[in-house]
C-alpha cells in the first residue's frame, strides 16, 4: 500500500481503480449461486396434509370416496404418519426432506399460504409465476394473462433466450403463461410435440395420446405431460423449465380418494425420475435446483370439503413448497415460520442471478432457500 502512495497520481488512481474493480469482482463471484438451471414444478391441489402425514385415516376406507379400500390400504396405509408419508411420497420424504427443504408442515409450525383471495387454480398459478396476486384474475377462463410471469422475464435475459419452456396437463396454461406474447413455448392439454426434430419417444407419445382414453376434456393424464417434458429436456436442455401436473386436483374433484393418492405417488416418482436425470447429466449435475409447490389447498372439515377449494372452503389457502439443489441447505435447517406462494417467483430469479422487477409489488425471496 505504501508503494502505491509513492506513485505519481495518475498511476495511483489507475491502481486504486484496478484494486476496487478486482475486489468488486471477487465479491460478486462469491455472492452468485451455484444454480444455473431451475425446474419449477407444481402438483395441482395436492394437500399439505397428505404431503406431511400420508394417507388420511378418515378417507382411506371411506365408502363414498374409495372403490377398493383393501387395495388402497395395502398400498398406502401404515400405522404411523411418519411411515405413511414415506410410503406415499418417498422422494419428497427420503430425498428432499433430507437434502433440501420442505415448507408447510403446519403441525410443526411451518406455514405456507396463498396471498390471492380466490383460492383456486388460475389465480394460484398467476401468484406462483409472477410473485403477486391480481384481483383481475378471478376465474379459470382461457384469458391471456395480462401480467408478465418470471418465465417470460427470464426468457428475455441474456443467456436464457430460447432456454425457457413449460409443460402442463391443464389446457389453460398457454393463457396463464401468455404463450403468444411471452414467446415461451407451452405444451399443455392434449397438445402433441411439434417441430423438425421429433424423437422416437415423442413420436410414440404423439401416437398414443389421442388414442388413450382421457378422464377429463381439458386435462390430459400426467404421464404424457411428464414424458413430453423429459424428452424436451434431453433434447433442448432448457435452463428454466416449468412442469404442471394436474391429476391430483381432478381426481379429488371427482371424489376419488384412491386415484388421488395413486396420482400423488406417481407424481412423486416422476419428480424422482427428473431429479435422477439431472444428476446424471453434465449439463445439469450439481447446478440445478428444483422448486416444487401447489396452486391451492383443499378443505378438511366438513370431511367432504377435501374434494373442493375456493374462498368458501376453510384451509384452501394452506399450501406447501419444497426446494432441493446445490445452494439449498440440508433438511436439518428448520424452516418454521410463515411463508407465502408469492415468494416463489422472486426465489427463482434470485437463484438464476437475475433482477426480477415485476410491475406490482412481489414477495421476497425465501430466506432459507439458499445458504447465500
Helices and strands as residue ranges (DSSP letters): H 2-6, H 9-31, E 37-43, H 48-53, H 69-76, H 81-88, H 90-90, I 91-96, H 97-99, E 101-103, G 106-108, E 110-113, H 121-130, H 150-155, E 164-168, H 173-176, H 179-182, E 185-188, H 200-209, H 222-236, E 240-245, H 247-253, H 257-279, E 288-293, G 303-307, E 318-319, E 321-324, E 337-340, G 341-343, H 344-351
